[in-house]
Amino acid sequence: MHLTSAPLVAWGNAWLSGHVGLDDAVDAVERRGGPSLIGTVPAADLPFDSGVPLRVALARLRGLGLSAFRLALPAWGDPLGLVGPKELNQAAVEAQEGVLVQLADRQVGLVPAADRRGSSYVGVAWTPYPANSAPPQVPGLAEAEQALKLTVIEVAGLMEGVDDIASFAPGVHRRLDGPDGREAPSLARGYPARAHRVVAQAERLAKVVELAEPSSGRGMTAQQVSARSEALRRLDSAVRRALVAAHASIALPGLGSPRP
């Protein structure tokens, strides 16, 4: 699962909470996704022209009372992290991700898309959308971590006897044993240790889903195909909730403590 929105949320919140500077935050985001440009919306919503670099856009948003970045990881029928209206939700569901930006008097949604120019330039273009003002309904970190662990147990049971990924259960548990020390941490400074652990677990399980999805189900019974599909759906849902909860777990000035 390669997410463009997650680094912006993690490093943007680390910047807002004073753990990193603006330049460090922008550099970290762009190392992961390439140069980022923020698109345009009606002038009444944001003071942007088309194609504003991320560093400039964040500085301007700070002047509008920017206080939080929130991760949205929706799927069809599951608008996780979204608040509406329809135009924002539809764009984010199609992209399977997005960011809610909390300003002093309103929320704005940002939806990423690949920005390719010529043979060498690869970046991210962010399209802003007006967002409803209500905060998104997302699980707390402890709740999401527990749900992820329980889902692994349930999914291992559902997968029992499915031939093409018969090693699914032990593979999942190996992935939960701990982070690979060779991989750079996904979260920024300022996030609690539990959030780092949950993200590491969720990212490994996301890889399980990705590896399993290409199978055509050849050689399986209809019951096995159905069990496999349900298991992957449950695991994907738990992974997305864990990632959203972890990225919301940093303490931000003026917003109070996040749900543990």
Secondary structure in CASP SS format (residue, H / E / C, confidence):
PFRMAT SS
TARGET T0000
AUTHOR 0000-0000-0000
METHOD secondary structure of the structure
MODEL  1
M C 1.00
H C 1.00
L C 1.00
T C 1.00
S H 1.00
A H 1.00
P H 1.00
L H 1.00
V H 1.00
A H 1.00
W H 1.00
G H 1.00
N H 1.00
A H 1.00
W H 1.00
L H 1.00
S C 1.00
G C 1.00
H C 1.00
V C 1.00
G C 1.00
L H 1.00
D H 1.00
D H 1.00
A H 1.00
V H 1.00
D H 1.00
A H 1.00
V H 1.00
E H 1.00
R H 1.00
R H 1.00
G H 1.00
G C 1.00
P C 1.00
S E 1.00
L E 1.00
I E 1.00
G C 1.00
T C 1.00
V C 1.00
P C 1.00
A C 1.00
A C 1.00
D C 1.00
L C 1.00
P C 1.00
F C 1.00
D C 1.00
S C 1.00
G C 1.00
V E 1.00
P E 1.00
L H 1.00
R H 1.00
V H 1.00
A H 1.00
L H 1.00
A H 1.00
R H 1.00
L H 1.00
R H 1.00
G H 1.00
L C 1.00
G C 1.00
L C 1.00
S C 1.00
A E 1.00
F E 1.00
R E 1.00
L E 1.00
A E 1.00
L C 1.00
P C 1.00
A E 1.00
W C 1.00
G C 1.00
D E 1.00
P C 1.00
L C 1.00
G C 1.00
L C 1.00
V C 1.00
G C 1.00
P C 1.00
K H 1.00
E H 1.00
L H 1.00
N H 1.00
Q H 1.00
A H 1.00
A H 1.00
V H 1.00
E H 1.00
A H 1.00
Q C 1.00
E C 1.00
G E 1.00
V E 1.00
L E 1.00
V E 1.00
Q E 1.00
L C 1.00
A C 1.00
D C 1.00
R C 1.00
Q E 1.00
V E 1.00
G E 1.00
L E 1.00
V E 1.00
P E 1.00
A E 1.00
A E 1.00
D E 1.00
R E 1.00
R E 1.00
G C 1.00
S C 1.00
S C 1.00
Y E 1.00
V E 1.00
G E 1.00
V E 1.00
A E 1.00
W E 1.00
T E 1.00
P E 1.00
Y E 1.00
P E 1.00
A E 1.00
N C 1.00
S C 1.00
A C 1.00
P C 1.00
P C 1.00
Q C 1.00
V C 1.00
P C 1.00
G C 1.00
L H 1.00
A H 1.00
E H 1.00
A H 1.00
E H 1.00
Q H 1.00
A H 1.00
L H 1.00
K H 1.00
L H 1.00
T H 1.00
V H 1.00
I H 1.00
E H 1.00
V H 1.00
A H 1.00
G H 1.00
L H 1.00
M H 1.00
E C 1.00
G C 1.00
V C 1.00
D H 1.00
D H 1.00
I H 1.00
A C 1.00
S C 1.00
F H 1.00
A H 1.00
P H 1.00
G H 1.00
V H 1.00
H H 1.00
R H 1.00
R H 1.00
L H 1.00
D C 1.00
G C 1.00
P C 1.00
D C 1.00
G C 1.00
R C 1.00
E C 1.00
A C 1.00
P C 1.00
S C 1.00
L C 1.00
A C 1.00
R C 1.00
G C 1.00
Y C 1.00
P C 1.00
A H 1.00
R H 1.00
A H 1.00
H H 1.00
R H 1.00
V H 1.00
V H 1.00
A H 1.00
Q H 1.00
A H 1.00
E H 1.00
R H 1.00
L H 1.00
A H 1.00
K H 1.00
V H 1.00
V H 1.00
E H 1.00
L H 1.00
A H 1.00
E C 1.00
P C 1.00
S C 1.00
S C 1.00
G C 1.00
R C 1.00
G C 1.00
M C 1.00
T C 1.00
A H 1.00
Q H 1.00
Q H 1.00
V H 1.00
S H 1.00
A H 1.00
R H 1.00
S H 1.00
E H 1.00
A H 1.00
L H 1.00
R H 1.00
R H 1.00
L H 1.00
D H 1.00
S H 1.00
A H 1.00
V H 1.00
R H 1.00
R H 1.00
A H 1.00
L H 1.00
V H 1.00
A H 1.00
A H 1.00
H H 1.00
A C 1.00
S C 1.00
I C 1.00
A C 1.00
L E 1.00
P C 1.00
G C 1.00
L C 1.00
G E 1.00
S C 1.00
P C 1.00
R C 1.00
P C 1.00
END
